[in-house]
Amino acid sequence: IQPEPYGSVLIISPWNYAIDLSLSPLIGAVAAGNVVIIKPSELAPASSRLLAKIVSEVFRPEHVTVCEGGVDVAQALLAQRFDYIFYTGGEVVGKLVMQAASAHLTPVTLELGGKSPTIVDADAPLELAARRILFGKFFNAGQTCIAPDYVLVDQRVYAPFLETLQAEHRRMYGAHPCRDVGRVVNARHFARLVEYLKDGRILCGGEQDAAALKIHPAVLVDVPPDAPVMREEIFGPILPVLSIADFDTAIRFINDRPRALALYLFSRNRRRHEEVLQRTSSGGVTLNDTLNHYANRDLPFGGIGPSGMGRYHRRASFDTFSHYRSVQIAGTFPDMPLKYPPYQGKLGLMRQVLRLLN
């Protein structure tokens, strides 16, 4: 089995981790022997310029090059015939990428997103869960594809969990609102997030600095399950927390919605760990923490269904950008006449040979 490069690869990267999500797939594509064009997001122009500068200093332009620009540049690139396309971003554009790739029957990897759920079980370590959920959600101002998008808390521990969450929120973010939080990428996304704050009661946080494009990390409660903040990917520093009757209800709630890129469970019960793995489907899972399955480079990373297709990181990146070519080397002697026409009178002998071969 011989790995060989696909040939020419297009990598379309997003704005939220503009450098990492360009270079991580590039490593696999180059290691596998491909030539690569990177199209970084125009929403992070400083990162795009830096990436173009670094790549031009390291690689020959016919090996790896960066094409900067807006939507028109992306459309022009997608109109070309590539041998492989790797896209990281949202589901809407992901469908357009797949549609463009289908014109040339080009294989794709789509790293998308969705609403990654978190379950807090009745026996969860509440202080640890609150701290790790807040970190995972509000890292990079919530602009992380695998950030916990909402939290389902067993009703038996809902009240104490909210108290713990408030205490941890004060400790981590309360003294200096907006200081330890990154910017929302632009004014359009800022306005979208401010609208989400109306979908529930703000338990803590929520202060806004429109000039700096910053929102103090907000925890929402009393959120209707069908509110916009529960239907659409948040991608910002807003965390809805819902009370749920029990573990089974939480599983049903998750399974009634599209499969997510990530799933998180906080529980001391090993049986619960196994249950959530057996009864749900998601791109990846971290138990008793958040984001860690992405950080573990020995684990392939990717989505399923509307959260994406394909996977990468370490060996999985090499596999993604390689065509595994099957090679059979046949001997030249003996060359059995049995396999060649005419076949009359050979059936019995062929059956005996096949029995031996099997």
Salt bridges, closest charged atoms under 4 A:
GLU4 OE1 - ARG325 NH1 3.30
ASP20 OD1 - ARG297 NH2 3.76
GLU42 OE1 - LYS39 NZ 3.28
GLU57 OE2 - LYS53 NZ 2.87
GLU62 OE2 - ARG60 NE 3.05
GLU91 OE2 - LYS95 NZ 3.56
ASP121 OD2 - ARG272 NE 3.14
GLU127 OE2 - ARG131 NH1 3.43
ASP149 OD2 - LYS115 NZ 2.22
ASP154 OD2 - ARG156 NH2 2.92
GLU168 OE2 - ARG131 NH1 3.58
GLU168 OE1 - ARG171 NH2 2.91
ASP180 OD2 - ARG179 NH2 3.66
GLU195 OE2 - LYS198 NZ 2.83
GLU207 OE1 - HIS216 ND1 2.50
ASP222 OD2 - ARG201 NE 2.93
ASP248 OD1 - ARG279 NH1 2.90
GLU275 OE2 - ARG272 NH1 3.14
GLU275 OE1 - ARG279 NH1 2.91
ASP289 OD2 - ARG132 NH1 3.83
ASP298 OD1 - ARG314 NH2 3.20
ASP319 OD1 - ARG315 NE 2.88
